[in-house]
Amino acid sequence: MRKIITLFLACLITNCLQAQNDTIRHEVLLETDSGNIVIALYNETPLHRDNFLKLVKSGAYNGVLFHRVIKDFMVQTGDLGSRKAKPGQQLGDTPETYSIPAEICYPKLIHRRGAVAAARESDEVNPERKSSASQFYIVWGIKYSDSQLDWAQERLNVYTGGAVQMTPEIRDIYKQQGGTPHLDGHYTVFGELLEGFEVVDKIRKALVDENSRPLTDIHIKRATIIK
């Protein structure tokens, strides 16, 4: 177990040191049916940053749906097969031709409210925790009490072998700002929300079906790089 934890920590450190010397902190505008969202991409996660910019430049996100919305958790989009989805069709499993190596940079990048992170398949089929080629989510979460943070830490102990421990500073962030701390250390956070918290708040409150898909389609009408 000690070797596993040591290897996990080494991977976290390596991922944080792999940032390219890109002096620009790129920003992307998502124009949605519910309003505009601006996100910043982290240079600490260069593979995810460059992949996201590539998809935006190609127009890949234009017309895709927010296909999974959980009110006190997150809003998810990026299924490239969702553009032509029929009403009620279950989404999220459109085949992808590649994945992105995990770039987990904990404790610098955490799942605080407004964090942008990559979706992925479960550990059972994806033990390396590689990210989806295109699907991502924007964190909402809740503001945690100390007892709830203790529960989240127990989950982290299971999922990360005890390697991810919340510091007092991180606990304060989750108590004051909110988020989803139980995802730290095993999903890649690669950006953050700069503008549009009220838009995400609106999307997260949408009425959804049994698969958490909004009953009324919510599109990314257009994604553009603005910086």
Biotite code that builds the C-alpha atoms (Angstrom):
import biotite.structure as struc

atoms = struc.array([
    struc.Atom([0.000, 0.000, 0.000], chain_id="A", res_id=1, res_name="MET", atom_name="CA", element="C"),
    struc.Atom([2.878, 2.385, 0.827], chain_id="A", res_id=2, res_name="ARG", atom_name="CA", element="C"),
    struc.Atom([4.304, 1.890, -2.688], chain_id="A", res_id=3, res_name="LYS", atom_name="CA", element="C"),
    struc.Atom([0.907, 2.636, -4.230], chain_id="A", res_id=4, res_name="ILE", atom_name="CA", element="C"),
    struc.Atom([0.514, 5.855, -2.218], chain_id="A", res_id=5, res_name="ILE", atom_name="CA", element="C"),
    struc.Atom([4.092, 6.936, -3.024], chain_id="A", res_id=6, res_name="THR", atom_name="CA", element="C"),
    struc.Atom([3.515, 6.315, -6.732], chain_id="A", res_id=7, res_name="LEU", atom_name="CA", element="C"),
    struc.Atom([0.219, 8.225, -6.611], chain_id="A", res_id=8, res_name="PHE", atom_name="CA", element="C"),
    struc.Atom([1.861, 11.233, -4.976], chain_id="A", res_id=9, res_name="LEU", atom_name="CA", element="C"),
    struc.Atom([4.722, 11.115, -7.474], chain_id="A", res_id=10, res_name="ALA", atom_name="CA", element="C"),
    struc.Atom([2.222, 11.179, -10.333], chain_id="A", res_id=11, res_name="CYS", atom_name="CA", element="C"),
    struc.Atom([0.471, 14.204, -8.828], chain_id="A", res_id=12, res_name="LEU", atom_name="CA", element="C"),
    struc.Atom([3.749, 16.091, -8.524], chain_id="A", res_id=13, res_name="ILE", atom_name="CA", element="C"),
    struc.Atom([4.844, 15.116, -12.044], chain_id="A", res_id=14, res_name="THR", atom_name="CA", element="C"),
    struc.Atom([1.539, 16.244, -13.535], chain_id="A", res_id=15, res_name="ASN", atom_name="CA", element="C"),
    struc.Atom([1.862, 19.641, -11.845], chain_id="A", res_id=16, res_name="CYS", atom_name="CA", element="C"),
    struc.Atom([5.372, 20.102, -13.225], chain_id="A", res_id=17, res_name="LEU", atom_name="CA", element="C"),
    struc.Atom([4.428, 19.284, -16.814], chain_id="A", res_id=18, res_name="GLN", atom_name="CA", element="C"),
    struc.Atom([2.923, 22.696, -17.575], chain_id="A", res_id=19, res_name="ALA", atom_name="CA", element="C"),
    struc.Atom([4.184, 24.188, -20.798], chain_id="A", res_id=20, res_name="GLN", atom_name="CA", element="C"),
    struc.Atom([5.680, 27.663, -20.927], chain_id="A", res_id=21, res_name="ASN", atom_name="CA", element="C"),
    struc.Atom([2.486, 29.202, -22.266], chain_id="A", res_id=22, res_name="ASP", atom_name="CA", element="C"),
    struc.Atom([2.355, 32.740, -20.904], chain_id="A", res_id=23, res_name="THR", atom_name="CA", element="C"),
    struc.Atom([-1.279, 33.204, -21.930], chain_id="A", res_id=24, res_name="ILE", atom_name="CA", element="C"),
    struc.Atom([-4.090, 32.003, -19.701], chain_id="A", res_id=25, res_name="ARG", atom_name="CA", element="C"),
    struc.Atom([-6.547, 31.103, -22.408], chain_id="A", res_id=26, res_name="HIS", atom_name="CA", element="C"),
    struc.Atom([-10.221, 31.940, -22.013], chain_id="A", res_id=27, res_name="GLU", atom_name="CA", element="C"),
    struc.Atom([-13.187, 30.432, -23.846], chain_id="A", res_id=28, res_name="VAL", atom_name="CA", element="C"),
    struc.Atom([-16.687, 31.838, -24.245], chain_id="A", res_id=29, res_name="LEU", atom_name="CA", element="C"),
    struc.Atom([-19.585, 29.394, -24.255], chain_id="A", res_id=30, res_name="LEU", atom_name="CA", element="C"),
    struc.Atom([-22.765, 30.934, -25.631], chain_id="A", res_id=31, res_name="GLU", atom_name="CA", element="C"),
    struc.Atom([-25.648, 28.824, -24.330], chain_id="A", res_id=32, res_name="THR", atom_name="CA", element="C"),
    struc.Atom([-29.423, 28.881, -24.482], chain_id="A", res_id=33, res_name="ASP", atom_name="CA", element="C"),
    struc.Atom([-29.341, 30.049, -20.851], chain_id="A", res_id=34, res_name="SER", atom_name="CA", element="C"),
    struc.Atom([-26.719, 32.777, -21.228], chain_id="A", res_id=35, res_name="GLY", atom_name="CA", element="C"),
    struc.Atom([-22.973, 33.214, -21.628], chain_id="A", res_id=36, res_name="ASN", atom_name="CA", element="C"),
    struc.Atom([-20.247, 31.402, -19.720], chain_id="A", res_id=37, res_name="ILE", atom_name="CA", element="C"),
    struc.Atom([-16.550, 32.299, -19.728], chain_id="A", res_id=38, res_name="VAL", atom_name="CA", element="C"),
    struc.Atom([-13.999, 29.764, -18.548], chain_id="A", res_id=39, res_name="ILE", atom_name="CA", element="C"),
    struc.Atom([-10.237, 30.022, -18.067], chain_id="A", res_id=40, res_name="ALA", atom_name="CA", element="C"),
    struc.Atom([-7.998, 27.073, -18.927], chain_id="A", res_id=41, res_name="LEU", atom_name="CA", element="C"),
    struc.Atom([-5.100, 26.146, -16.654], chain_id="A", res_id=42, res_name="TYR", atom_name="CA", element="C"),
    struc.Atom([-1.564, 25.954, -18.006], chain_id="A", res_id=43, res_name="ASN", atom_name="CA", element="C"),
    struc.Atom([-0.849, 23.376, -15.300], chain_id="A", res_id=44, res_name="GLU", atom_name="CA", element="C"),
    struc.Atom([-2.867, 20.892, -17.375], chain_id="A", res_id=45, res_name="THR", atom_name="CA", element="C"),
    struc.Atom([-1.419, 21.452, -20.874], chain_id="A", res_id=46, res_name="PRO", atom_name="CA", element="C"),
    struc.Atom([-2.777, 18.293, -22.499], chain_id="A", res_id=47, res_name="LEU", atom_name="CA", element="C"),
    struc.Atom([-6.334, 19.124, -21.484], chain_id="A", res_id=48, res_name="HIS", atom_name="CA", element="C"),
    struc.Atom([-5.874, 22.802, -22.297], chain_id="A", res_id=49, res_name="ARG", atom_name="CA", element="C"),
    struc.Atom([-4.578, 22.143, -25.810], chain_id="A", res_id=50, res_name="ASP", atom_name="CA", element="C"),
    struc.Atom([-7.197, 19.492, -26.518], chain_id="A", res_id=51, res_name="ASN", atom_name="CA", element="C"),
    struc.Atom([-9.992, 21.821, -25.411], chain_id="A", res_id=52, res_name="PHE", atom_name="CA", element="C"),
    struc.Atom([-8.656, 24.667, -27.544], chain_id="A", res_id=53, res_name="LEU", atom_name="CA", element="C"),
    struc.Atom([-8.400, 22.318, -30.535], chain_id="A", res_id=54, res_name="LYS", atom_name="CA", element="C"),
    struc.Atom([-12.027, 21.255, -30.142], chain_id="A", res_id=55, res_name="LEU", atom_name="CA", element="C"),
    struc.Atom([-13.227, 24.836, -29.761], chain_id="A", res_id=56, res_name="VAL", atom_name="CA", element="C"),
    struc.Atom([-11.310, 25.953, -32.870], chain_id="A", res_id=57, res_name="LYS", atom_name="CA", element="C"),
    struc.Atom([-12.816, 23.105, -34.896], chain_id="A", res_id=58, res_name="SER", atom_name="CA", element="C"),
    struc.Atom([-16.367, 24.011, -33.866], chain_id="A", res_id=59, res_name="GLY", atom_name="CA", element="C"),
    struc.Atom([-16.812, 20.637, -32.175], chain_id="A", res_id=60, res_name="ALA", atom_name="CA", element="C"),
    struc.Atom([-18.790, 22.071, -29.266], chain_id="A", res_id=61, res_name="TYR", atom_name="CA", element="C"),
    struc.Atom([-21.175, 24.144, -31.359], chain_id="A", res_id=62, res_name="ASN", atom_name="CA", element="C"),
    struc.Atom([-24.662, 22.720, -30.914], chain_id="A", res_id=63, res_name="GLY", atom_name="CA", element="C"),
    struc.Atom([-23.931, 20.112, -28.230], chain_id="A", res_id=64, res_name="VAL", atom_name="CA", element="C"),
    struc.Atom([-26.269, 19.707, -25.256], chain_id="A", res_id=65, res_name="LEU", atom_name="CA", element="C"),
    struc.Atom([-25.879, 19.899, -21.531], chain_id="A", res_id=66, res_name="PHE", atom_name="CA", element="C"),
    struc.Atom([-26.898, 16.265, -21.322], chain_id="A", res_id=67, res_name="HIS", atom_name="CA", element="C"),
    struc.Atom([-26.428, 15.527, -17.610], chain_id="A", res_id=68, res_name="ARG", atom_name="CA", element="C"),
    struc.Atom([-27.528, 17.973, -14.931], chain_id="A", res_id=69, res_name="VAL", atom_name="CA", element="C"),
    struc.Atom([-27.591, 17.211, -11.210], chain_id="A", res_id=70, res_name="ILE", atom_name="CA", element="C"),
    struc.Atom([-28.819, 20.165, -9.199], chain_id="A", res_id=71, res_name="LYS", atom_name="CA", element="C"),
    struc.Atom([-26.448, 20.176, -6.228], chain_id="A", res_id=72, res_name="ASP", atom_name="CA", element="C"),
    struc.Atom([-23.559, 18.510, -8.019], chain_id="A", res_id=73, res_name="PHE", atom_name="CA", element="C"),
    struc.Atom([-22.613, 19.674, -11.536], chain_id="A", res_id=74, res_name="MET", atom_name="CA", element="C"),
    struc.Atom([-23.684, 20.313, -15.136], chain_id="A", res_id=75, res_name="VAL", atom_name="CA", element="C"),
    struc.Atom([-22.094, 18.162, -17.846], chain_id="A", res_id=76, res_name="GLN", atom_name="CA", element="C"),
    struc.Atom([-21.734, 18.664, -21.589], chain_id="A", res_id=77, res_name="THR", atom_name="CA", element="C"),
    struc.Atom([-19.440, 17.788, -24.490], chain_id="A", res_id=78, res_name="GLY", atom_name="CA", element="C"),
    struc.Atom([-21.038, 14.602, -25.838], chain_id="A", res_id=79, res_name="ASP", atom_name="CA", element="C"),
    struc.Atom([-20.412, 15.271, -29.523], chain_id="A", res_id=80, res_name="LEU", atom_name="CA", element="C"),
    struc.Atom([-23.233, 12.918, -30.473], chain_id="A", res_id=81, res_name="GLY", atom_name="CA", element="C"),
    struc.Atom([-25.803, 15.012, -28.636], chain_id="A", res_id=82, res_name="SER", atom_name="CA", element="C"),
    struc.Atom([-26.368, 17.525, -31.448], chain_id="A", res_id=83, res_name="ARG", atom_name="CA", element="C"),
    struc.Atom([-28.860, 15.270, -33.210], chain_id="A", res_id=84, res_name="LYS", atom_name="CA", element="C"),
    struc.Atom([-30.283, 13.622, -30.091], chain_id="A", res_id=85, res_name="ALA", atom_name="CA", element="C"),
    struc.Atom([-33.949, 12.737, -30.070], chain_id="A", res_id=86, res_name="LYS", atom_name="CA", element="C"),
    struc.Atom([-36.139, 13.792, -27.136], chain_id="A", res_id=87, res_name="PRO", atom_name="CA", element="C"),
    struc.Atom([-35.595, 11.472, -24.199], chain_id="A", res_id=88, res_name="GLY", atom_name="CA", element="C"),
    struc.Atom([-32.581, 9.762, -25.752], chain_id="A", res_id=89, res_name="GLN", atom_name="CA", element="C"),
    struc.Atom([-29.989, 8.734, -23.181], chain_id="A", res_id=90, res_name="GLN", atom_name="CA", element="C"),
    struc.Atom([-26.691, 10.512, -23.801], chain_id="A", res_id=91, res_name="LEU", atom_name="CA", element="C"),
    struc.Atom([-23.111, 10.380, -22.623], chain_id="A", res_id=92, res_name="GLY", atom_name="CA", element="C"),
    struc.Atom([-21.929, 7.172, -24.305], chain_id="A", res_id=93, res_name="ASP", atom_name="CA", element="C"),
    struc.Atom([-21.074, 8.400, -27.793], chain_id="A", res_id=94, res_name="THR", atom_name="CA", element="C"),
    struc.Atom([-17.886, 6.526, -28.861], chain_id="A", res_id=95, res_name="PRO", atom_name="CA", element="C"),
    struc.Atom([-14.666, 8.542, -28.754], chain_id="A", res_id=96, res_name="GLU", atom_name="CA", element="C"),
    struc.Atom([-11.505, 7.831, -30.737], chain_id="A", res_id=97, res_name="THR", atom_name="CA", element="C"),
    struc.Atom([-9.027, 8.871, -28.042], chain_id="A", res_id=98, res_name="TYR", atom_name="CA", element="C"),
    struc.Atom([-8.643, 9.802, -24.382], chain_id="A", res_id=99, res_name="SER", atom_name="CA", element="C"),
    struc.Atom([-6.380, 12.216, -22.509], chain_id="A", res_id=100, res_name="ILE", atom_name="CA", element="C"),
    struc.Atom([-3.867, 11.123, -19.872], chain_id="A", res_id=101, res_name="PRO", atom_name="CA", element="C"),
    struc.Atom([-4.814, 12.269, -16.386], chain_id="A", res_id=102, res_name="ALA", atom_name="CA", element="C"),
    struc.Atom([-3.272, 15.584, -15.284], chain_id="A", res_id=103, res_name="GLU", atom_name="CA", element="C"),
    struc.Atom([-4.346, 15.645, -11.662], chain_id="A", res_id=104, res_name="ILE", atom_name="CA", element="C"),
    struc.Atom([-2.736, 18.590, -9.861], chain_id="A", res_id=105, res_name="CYS", atom_name="CA", element="C"),
    struc.Atom([-3.882, 18.290, -6.267], chain_id="A", res_id=106, res_name="TYR", atom_name="CA", element="C"),
    struc.Atom([-3.926, 20.256, -3.982], chain_id="A", res_id=107, res_name="PRO", atom_name="CA", element="C"),
    struc.Atom([-3.441, 23.242, -6.297], chain_id="A", res_id=108, res_name="LYS", atom_name="CA", element="C"),
    struc.Atom([-6.453, 22.462, -8.495], chain_id="A", res_id=109, res_name="LEU", atom_name="CA", element="C"),
    struc.Atom([-9.535, 21.276, -6.633], chain_id="A", res_id=110, res_name="ILE", atom_name="CA", element="C"),
    struc.Atom([-13.252, 20.770, -7.254], chain_id="A", res_id=111, res_name="HIS", atom_name="CA", element="C"),
    struc.Atom([-14.371, 24.086, -5.786], chain_id="A", res_id=112, res_name="ARG", atom_name="CA", element="C"),
    struc.Atom([-17.577, 25.660, -7.121], chain_id="A", res_id=113, res_name="ARG", atom_name="CA", element="C"),
    struc.Atom([-16.953, 26.816, -10.686], chain_id="A", res_id=114, res_name="GLY", atom_name="CA", element="C"),
    struc.Atom([-14.180, 24.318, -11.391], chain_id="A", res_id=115, res_name="ALA", atom_name="CA", element="C"),
    struc.Atom([-14.138, 22.840, -14.907], chain_id="A", res_id=116, res_name="VAL", atom_name="CA", element="C"),
    struc.Atom([-13.131, 19.182, -14.987], chain_id="A", res_id=117, res_name="ALA", atom_name="CA", element="C"),
    struc.Atom([-12.962, 16.308, -17.439], chain_id="A", res_id=118, res_name="ALA", atom_name="CA", element="C"),
    struc.Atom([-15.484, 13.487, -17.373], chain_id="A", res_id=119, res_name="ALA", atom_name="CA", element="C"),
    struc.Atom([-14.172, 9.953, -17.649], chain_id="A", res_id=120, res_name="ARG", atom_name="CA", element="C"),
    struc.Atom([-15.083, 6.293, -17.461], chain_id="A", res_id=121, res_name="GLU", atom_name="CA", element="C"),
    struc.Atom([-15.054, 4.534, -14.096], chain_id="A", res_id=122, res_name="SER", atom_name="CA", element="C"),
    struc.Atom([-11.976, 3.065, -12.440], chain_id="A", res_id=123, res_name="ASP", atom_name="CA", element="C"),
    struc.Atom([-13.193, -0.450, -13.229], chain_id="A", res_id=124, res_name="GLU", atom_name="CA", element="C"),
    struc.Atom([-12.552, 0.050, -16.950], chain_id="A", res_id=125, res_name="VAL", atom_name="CA", element="C"),
    struc.Atom([-10.209, 3.032, -16.684], chain_id="A", res_id=126, res_name="ASN", atom_name="CA", element="C"),
    struc.Atom([-7.752, 2.485, -13.810], chain_id="A", res_id=127, res_name="PRO", atom_name="CA", element="C"),
    struc.Atom([-5.370, 5.122, -15.196], chain_id="A", res_id=128, res_name="GLU", atom_name="CA", element="C"),
    struc.Atom([-8.196, 7.673, -14.866], chain_id="A", res_id=129, res_name="ARG", atom_name="CA", element="C"),
    struc.Atom([-7.768, 8.960, -18.406], chain_id="A", res_id=130, res_name="LYS", atom_name="CA", element="C"),
    struc.Atom([-10.154, 11.747, -19.365], chain_id="A", res_id=131, res_name="SER", atom_name="CA", element="C"),
    struc.Atom([-12.857, 11.818, -21.997], chain_id="A", res_id=132, res_name="SER", atom_name="CA", element="C"),
    struc.Atom([-11.768, 13.362, -25.278], chain_id="A", res_id=133, res_name="ALA", atom_name="CA", element="C"),
    struc.Atom([-14.537, 15.970, -25.168], chain_id="A", res_id=134, res_name="SER", atom_name="CA", element="C"),
    struc.Atom([-16.909, 15.660, -22.211], chain_id="A", res_id=135, res_name="GLN", atom_name="CA", element="C"),
    struc.Atom([-16.492, 17.998, -19.268], chain_id="A", res_id=136, res_name="PHE", atom_name="CA", element="C"),
    struc.Atom([-18.459, 19.282, -16.317], chain_id="A", res_id=137, res_name="TYR", atom_name="CA", element="C"),
    struc.Atom([-18.752, 22.507, -14.360], chain_id="A", res_id=138, res_name="ILE", atom_name="CA", element="C"),
    struc.Atom([-18.877, 21.992, -10.609], chain_id="A", res_id=139, res_name="VAL", atom_name="CA", element="C"),
    struc.Atom([-21.617, 23.434, -8.426], chain_id="A", res_id=140, res_name="TRP", atom_name="CA", element="C"),
    struc.Atom([-21.839, 21.220, -5.357], chain_id="A", res_id=141, res_name="GLY", atom_name="CA", element="C"),
    struc.Atom([-22.849, 22.389, -1.903], chain_id="A", res_id=142, res_name="ILE", atom_name="CA", element="C"),
    struc.Atom([-21.256, 24.244, 1.000], chain_id="A", res_id=143, res_name="LYS", atom_name="CA", element="C"),
    struc.Atom([-20.004, 21.568, 3.366], chain_id="A", res_id=144, res_name="TYR", atom_name="CA", element="C"),
    struc.Atom([-20.165, 21.258, 7.122], chain_id="A", res_id=145, res_name="SER", atom_name="CA", element="C"),
    struc.Atom([-17.286, 19.729, 9.057], chain_id="A", res_id=146, res_name="ASP", atom_name="CA", element="C"),
    struc.Atom([-19.131, 16.435, 9.399], chain_id="A", res_id=147, res_name="SER", atom_name="CA", element="C"),
    struc.Atom([-19.824, 16.361, 5.650], chain_id="A", res_id=148, res_name="GLN", atom_name="CA", element="C"),
    struc.Atom([-16.150, 17.050, 4.947], chain_id="A", res_id=149, res_name="LEU", atom_name="CA", element="C"),
    struc.Atom([-15.231, 14.165, 7.237], chain_id="A", res_id=150, res_name="ASP", atom_name="CA", element="C"),
    struc.Atom([-17.483, 11.951, 5.082], chain_id="A", res_id=151, res_name="TRP", atom_name="CA", element="C"),
    struc.Atom([-15.827, 13.286, 1.920], chain_id="A", res_id=152, res_name="ALA", atom_name="CA", element="C"),
    struc.Atom([-12.392, 12.548, 3.366], chain_id="A", res_id=153, res_name="GLN", atom_name="CA", element="C"),
    struc.Atom([-13.453, 8.966, 4.067], chain_id="A", res_id=154, res_name="GLU", atom_name="CA", element="C"),
    struc.Atom([-14.412, 8.586, 0.404], chain_id="A", res_id=155, res_name="ARG", atom_name="CA", element="C"),
    struc.Atom([-11.108, 10.104, -0.679], chain_id="A", res_id=156, res_name="LEU", atom_name="CA", element="C"),
    struc.Atom([-9.260, 7.637, 1.520], chain_id="A", res_id=157, res_name="ASN", atom_name="CA", element="C"),
    struc.Atom([-10.966, 4.805, -0.341], chain_id="A", res_id=158, res_name="VAL", atom_name="CA", element="C"),
    struc.Atom([-10.502, 6.187, -3.847], chain_id="A", res_id=159, res_name="TYR", atom_name="CA", element="C"),
    struc.Atom([-6.933, 7.449, -3.456], chain_id="A", res_id=160, res_name="THR", atom_name="CA", element="C"),
    struc.Atom([-5.511, 5.026, -0.908], chain_id="A", res_id=161, res_name="GLY", atom_name="CA", element="C"),
    struc.Atom([-5.199, 7.852, 1.612], chain_id="A", res_id=162, res_name="GLY", atom_name="CA", element="C"),
    struc.Atom([-2.952, 9.906, -0.674], chain_id="A", res_id=163, res_name="ALA", atom_name="CA", element="C"),
    struc.Atom([-5.343, 12.877, -0.903], chain_id="A", res_id=164, res_name="VAL", atom_name="CA", element="C"),
    struc.Atom([-5.808, 14.635, 2.417], chain_id="A", res_id=165, res_name="GLN", atom_name="CA", element="C"),
    struc.Atom([-7.746, 17.884, 2.740], chain_id="A", res_id=166, res_name="MET", atom_name="CA", element="C"),
    struc.Atom([-5.783, 20.628, 4.472], chain_id="A", res_id=167, res_name="THR", atom_name="CA", element="C"),
    struc.Atom([-7.517, 23.112, 6.801], chain_id="A", res_id=168, res_name="PRO", atom_name="CA", element="C"),
    struc.Atom([-7.294, 25.680, 3.976], chain_id="A", res_id=169, res_name="GLU", atom_name="CA", element="C"),
    struc.Atom([-9.017, 23.372, 1.495], chain_id="A", res_id=170, res_name="ILE", atom_name="CA", element="C"),
    struc.Atom([-11.698, 22.484, 4.035], chain_id="A", res_id=171, res_name="ARG", atom_name="CA", element="C"),
    struc.Atom([-12.387, 26.201, 4.485], chain_id="A", res_id=172, res_name="ASP", atom_name="CA", element="C"),
    struc.Atom([-12.810, 26.626, 0.719], chain_id="A", res_id=173, res_name="ILE", atom_name="CA", element="C"),
    struc.Atom([-15.425, 23.873, 0.624], chain_id="A", res_id=174, res_name="TYR", atom_name="CA", element="C"),
    struc.Atom([-17.205, 25.326, 3.652], chain_id="A", res_id=175, res_name="LYS", atom_name="CA", element="C"),
    struc.Atom([-17.213, 28.905, 2.356], chain_id="A", res_id=176, res_name="GLN", atom_name="CA", element="C"),
    struc.Atom([-17.466, 28.456, -1.450], chain_id="A", res_id=177, res_name="GLN", atom_name="CA", element="C"),
    struc.Atom([-18.837, 24.957, -1.966], chain_id="A", res_id=178, res_name="GLY", atom_name="CA", element="C"),
    struc.Atom([-17.915, 22.254, -4.432], chain_id="A", res_id=179, res_name="GLY", atom_name="CA", element="C"),
    struc.Atom([-17.464, 18.494, -4.670], chain_id="A", res_id=180, res_name="THR", atom_name="CA", element="C"),
    struc.Atom([-14.406, 17.535, -2.579], chain_id="A", res_id=181, res_name="PRO", atom_name="CA", element="C"),
    struc.Atom([-14.927, 13.774, -2.913], chain_id="A", res_id=182, res_name="HIS", atom_name="CA", element="C"),
    struc.Atom([-13.828, 14.025, -6.587], chain_id="A", res_id=183, res_name="LEU", atom_name="CA", element="C"),
    struc.Atom([-10.423, 15.512, -5.785], chain_id="A", res_id=184, res_name="ASP", atom_name="CA", element="C"),
    struc.Atom([-7.413, 13.469, -6.764], chain_id="A", res_id=185, res_name="GLY", atom_name="CA", element="C"),
    struc.Atom([-9.145, 11.182, -9.224], chain_id="A", res_id=186, res_name="HIS", atom_name="CA", element="C"),
    struc.Atom([-10.631, 13.516, -11.853], chain_id="A", res_id=187, res_name="TYR", atom_name="CA", element="C"),
    struc.Atom([-8.648, 16.149, -13.760], chain_id="A", res_id=188, res_name="THR", atom_name="CA", element="C"),
    struc.Atom([-9.591, 19.764, -13.043], chain_id="A", res_id=189, res_name="VAL", atom_name="CA", element="C"),
    struc.Atom([-8.378, 21.830, -16.009], chain_id="A", res_id=190, res_name="PHE", atom_name="CA", element="C"),
    struc.Atom([-10.141, 25.181, -15.772], chain_id="A", res_id=191, res_name="GLY", atom_name="CA", element="C"),
    struc.Atom([-12.428, 27.489, -13.849], chain_id="A", res_id=192, res_name="GLU", atom_name="CA", element="C"),
    struc.Atom([-15.511, 29.597, -14.362], chain_id="A", res_id=193, res_name="LEU", atom_name="CA", element="C"),
    struc.Atom([-14.757, 33.312, -14.727], chain_id="A", res_id=194, res_name="LEU", atom_name="CA", element="C"),
    struc.Atom([-18.192, 34.563, -15.696], chain_id="A", res_id=195, res_name="GLU", atom_name="CA", element="C"),
    struc.Atom([-21.639, 33.010, -15.796], chain_id="A", res_id=196, res_name="GLY", atom_name="CA", element="C"),
    struc.Atom([-22.180, 31.591, -12.321], chain_id="A", res_id=197, res_name="PHE", atom_name="CA", element="C"),
    struc.Atom([-25.791, 32.717, -12.619], chain_id="A", res_id=198, res_name="GLU", atom_name="CA", element="C"),
    struc.Atom([-26.063, 30.827, -15.919], chain_id="A", res_id=199, res_name="VAL", atom_name="CA", element="C"),
    struc.Atom([-24.752, 27.606, -14.386], chain_id="A", res_id=200, res_name="VAL", atom_name="CA", element="C"),
    struc.Atom([-27.107, 28.177, -11.449], chain_id="A", res_id=201, res_name="ASP", atom_name="CA", element="C"),
    struc.Atom([-29.987, 28.366, -13.929], chain_id="A", res_id=202, res_name="LYS", atom_name="CA", element="C"),
    struc.Atom([-28.905, 25.267, -15.852], chain_id="A", res_id=203, res_name="ILE", atom_name="CA", element="C"),
    struc.Atom([-28.463, 23.181, -12.701], chain_id="A", res_id=204, res_name="ARG", atom_name="CA", element="C"),
    struc.Atom([-32.078, 23.877, -11.710], chain_id="A", res_id=205, res_name="LYS", atom_name="CA", element="C"),
    struc.Atom([-33.503, 22.569, -14.998], chain_id="A", res_id=206, res_name="ALA", atom_name="CA", element="C"),
    struc.Atom([-36.158, 19.863, -14.809], chain_id="A", res_id=207, res_name="LEU", atom_name="CA", element="C"),
    struc.Atom([-34.595, 16.548, -15.832], chain_id="A", res_id=208, res_name="VAL", atom_name="CA", element="C"),
    struc.Atom([-35.641, 13.006, -16.738], chain_id="A", res_id=209, res_name="ASP", atom_name="CA", element="C"),
    struc.Atom([-34.581, 9.783, -15.000], chain_id="A", res_id=210, res_name="GLU", atom_name="CA", element="C"),
    struc.Atom([-31.181, 9.983, -16.758], chain_id="A", res_id=211, res_name="ASN", atom_name="CA", element="C"),
    struc.Atom([-30.565, 13.559, -15.528], chain_id="A", res_id=212, res_name="SER", atom_name="CA", element="C"),
    struc.Atom([-31.020, 14.962, -19.035], chain_id="A", res_id=213, res_name="ARG", atom_name="CA", element="C"),
    struc.Atom([-32.897, 18.295, -19.073], chain_id="A", res_id=214, res_name="PRO", atom_name="CA", element="C"),
    struc.Atom([-36.453, 17.941, -20.374], chain_id="A", res_id=215, res_name="LEU", atom_name="CA", element="C"),
    struc.Atom([-35.928, 21.102, -22.414], chain_id="A", res_id=216, res_name="THR", atom_name="CA", element="C"),
    struc.Atom([-32.705, 20.994, -24.440], chain_id="A", res_id=217, res_name="ASP", atom_name="CA", element="C"),
    struc.Atom([-29.960, 23.383, -23.352], chain_id="A", res_id=218, res_name="ILE", atom_name="CA", element="C"),
    struc.Atom([-27.318, 23.867, -26.055], chain_id="A", res_id=219, res_name="HIS", atom_name="CA", element="C"),
    struc.Atom([-23.884, 25.327, -26.330], chain_id="A", res_id=220, res_name="ILE", atom_name="CA", element="C"),
    struc.Atom([-24.809, 27.439, -29.329], chain_id="A", res_id=221, res_name="LYS", atom_name="CA", element="C"),
    struc.Atom([-21.213, 28.438, -30.001], chain_id="A", res_id=222, res_name="ARG", atom_name="CA", element="C"),
    struc.Atom([-17.811, 28.163, -28.324], chain_id="A", res_id=223, res_name="ALA", atom_name="CA", element="C"),
    struc.Atom([-15.074, 30.651, -29.160], chain_id="A", res_id=224, res_name="THR", atom_name="CA", element="C"),
    struc.Atom([-11.593, 31.464, -27.867], chain_id="A", res_id=225, res_name="ILE", atom_name="CA", element="C"),
    struc.Atom([-11.558, 35.038, -26.582], chain_id="A", res_id=226, res_name="ILE", atom_name="CA", element="C"),
    struc.Atom([-8.021, 35.098, -25.156], chain_id="A", res_id=227, res_name="LYS", atom_name="CA", element="C"),
])
